[in-house]
Amino acid sequence: MNTFGQALRVTTFGESHGVGIGGVIDGLPAGIPMDMDFIYKEMQRRAGGQNLYSTQRKEADRVEILSGVFEGKTTGTPLGFFIQNSANKSKDYDSIKNLFRPGHADFTYFQKYGVRDYRGGGRSSARESAVRVAAGAIAKLLLSHFNIKIQSGILSIGKILGKDIDFKNAQKSEIFALDKNVESQQKEAINNARNAHNSIGGVALVRASGIPAGLGEPLYYKLDSAIGALMLGLNGVKAVEIGEGTESTHLLGSENNDQMDKKGFQSNHCGGILGGISTGNEILIKVHFKPTPSIFLPQYTQDINGNVLECNIKGRHDPCIAVRGSVVCEAQLALILADMLLLNATSKLEYLQKIYASKK
Ligand SMILES: Cc1cc2nc3c(=O)[nH]c(=O)nc-3n(C[C@H](O)[C@H](O)[C@H](O)COP(=O)(O)O)c2cc1C
């Protein structure tokens, strides 16, 4: 399944070493100015090849709009876009052509489809996540009209946890570290893993602010379940937490509840979502990434004929997927919130009256 969303439906296509990747966004309102510089900047935040903390694969990642935009604004028709693949080196994958890389999706894709697209992992590669970032940038352009802001950064790398959260630090940090006090330790942990031909896991924190109360579609498209589904659909994501998350299982009700006063909620343990609907407070999401499966240590595996072999992986890989993954999670939260905003436009009679009364 390659489509997500209800009112704002996004379909993505393409694989790591094909001609290119792209998407179709259906449901965008007409009249949104397309800021191509903004989209380019968002793409560059996710792109690899910028420092030693990410893959050395460097793609131009220029987004070409194919449809749905006229004279610089959306037309309300499906917005199609394309991103060329230019930096693929399929030769790097010759040695693992018939092998299943441990921890990667090679084995399961082969069991399901019977096809072994060994070139960079095909669609199970993170290349597809560039499409999510492009679509997310367009969703952000819509959300900017409602002063909704989404930010992200790295909370932890391995066991090194940031506590002093500063999204401004994440913007200037090479690893998007949220806590400058542990940034050098976190970088060292990634360097140590890379120098040992290994990889390391991490956790991204995503925050949305300026959210109106009332977004979310209980019961089967609750705001938290939609966020969870999209985040877990990203390659390498193993867990998603909302607000206090799993920590709330260690708390008493009196510690976890967000009490109210005249101004509203006194705390935000729930992470801005109750009953699957936004409270109006900041939405706080933690996304847990496993260590990159492609490591440069000898490992045992099977080939497509069931023979056990030693597998030696080559190529360009992220030493820690959480780093670039954090930018993708931010884009995904933008997509979900844009979808929920559109869905909510019909949740009350008065909303409909406001739209149609003005036409009298
Ligand atoms: C931003 C990002 C970058 C990634 N980079 C790599 C990489 O360089 N090498 C690799 O083997 N896997 C990488 N992955 C992870 C694989 O795509 C993923 O582990 C694989 O598809 C198996 O899926 P699963 O981990 O969800 O089971 C990356 C994932 C993301 C989101």
The ligand as an ORCA input file, in Angstrom:
! r2SCAN-3c Opt
* xyz 0 1
  C      16.357      8.309      6.882
  C      16.688      6.828      6.812
  C      17.943      6.441      6.388
  C      18.264      5.077      6.288
  N      19.522      4.743      5.851
  C      19.853      3.424      5.754
  C      21.151      3.043      5.280
  O      21.987      3.883      4.948
  N      21.417      1.717      5.211
  C      20.532      0.747      5.601
  O      20.850     -0.415      5.543
  N      19.305      1.086      6.053
  C      18.940      2.395      6.130
  N      17.685      2.731      6.585
  C      16.818      1.681      7.156
  C      16.218      0.713      6.184
  O      15.516      1.397      5.162
  C      15.288     -0.229      6.989
  O      15.971     -0.735      8.082
  C      14.808     -1.379      6.156
  O      13.897     -0.929      5.206
  C      14.127     -2.458      7.002
  O      12.930     -1.961      7.536
  P      12.594     -2.033      9.080
  O      13.859     -1.587      9.773
  O      11.480     -1.054      9.246
  O      12.242     -3.440      9.410
  C      17.316      4.084      6.644
  C      16.031      4.496      7.053
  C      15.709      5.849      7.126
  C      14.333      6.275      7.550
*
